[in-house]
Amino acid sequence: MPDDESLLREQARAAGMPLRYPERMWGGPGAGEPCTVCKRPITKDELELEIQFARADGAMPRLDKFHLHVRCFAAWELERSKFRP
């Protein structure tokens, strides 16, 4: 993961994730999925957060899922908080 917080927050902005609070959030050991923010795998020795957003595309509702390192989630949360009403 990048050491520079400003770089990580820039990556979080560029990830294209919704700017609202997720409908669901899960945590546990990583399963090797790439992090949505930094693109590095989340190893079994790291904590992975999966956040889910409901989306309705016409008649087919679905969940968008994002896998994040804890630090990457924090960077996204800081960026998201800038847009709260």
N, C-alpha and C positions, 0 to 999 in steps of 0.2 A: 504494500500500500504506500502511496506517496506520503512522505514525511511532512511536506509543506501543507498546512491546513488550507491556505488560500487556493492551492492547486486542487485539493480534494473538493472544496466547495464549488470550484469552477466545474469540475467533473460532475458533481451532483446536479448543478443547474443544467448541464448539457445532456444529462441522462434522459430527459423527456418524461420523467415520472409526474403524475398528477400533483397538484399543489394543495390538495386537501388531505385531511386525516384519513388513513386507510380504514376500510370496513373491518378488516381482520388483520391480526399480526400474530405470528408464531415464532418461536425461538427454539434452537437446539443445536447440536453439533453440526458442523458443515458436512455437506455431502458431495463436495467437489464442483458444485455449480459455480459458474462465473458470477461475480458480483456485478450488479447492474451499474454501479457507479464507477468502480476502478477497473473492472473487467478481469481481475485476478480471481483464480479459484478460491472458494471458501473451503479450507481443509477441515478434516474431522477434528483437528486440534483447536479449531476456532469456533466461536459462537456465530451462528448464522441466523439472521432475521429474515423471515419471508413475510412480505406485506402484500395485501390483496385489496384491489379496488374493484367494486362492481361497475359494470359498464353495460348499457343497453344499446345494442346496435339493431335498430328496427325491432323485430319480434324475438330476437335471440339475445337474452341477457347472458353475460358471462363475467368471469373474473380475470382481471389482469394481475399477474403475479410477478413480484420482484424479489430477488435474493440479494441480501446485503450483509457486509461485515458490519459490526456494531459501530465502528468509527465512521464508516460510509453512511450508515443510517443517520448518525448524529449530524454529519455535514449536510445531508439532504434536509433534515428537520430544521436546522438553522436557516437554510435557504428558503424552505417552505414558510417559515414563520415570518419572513419579510412581507409575505403576501396576504397575511391574515387580515380580515377587515377590522 
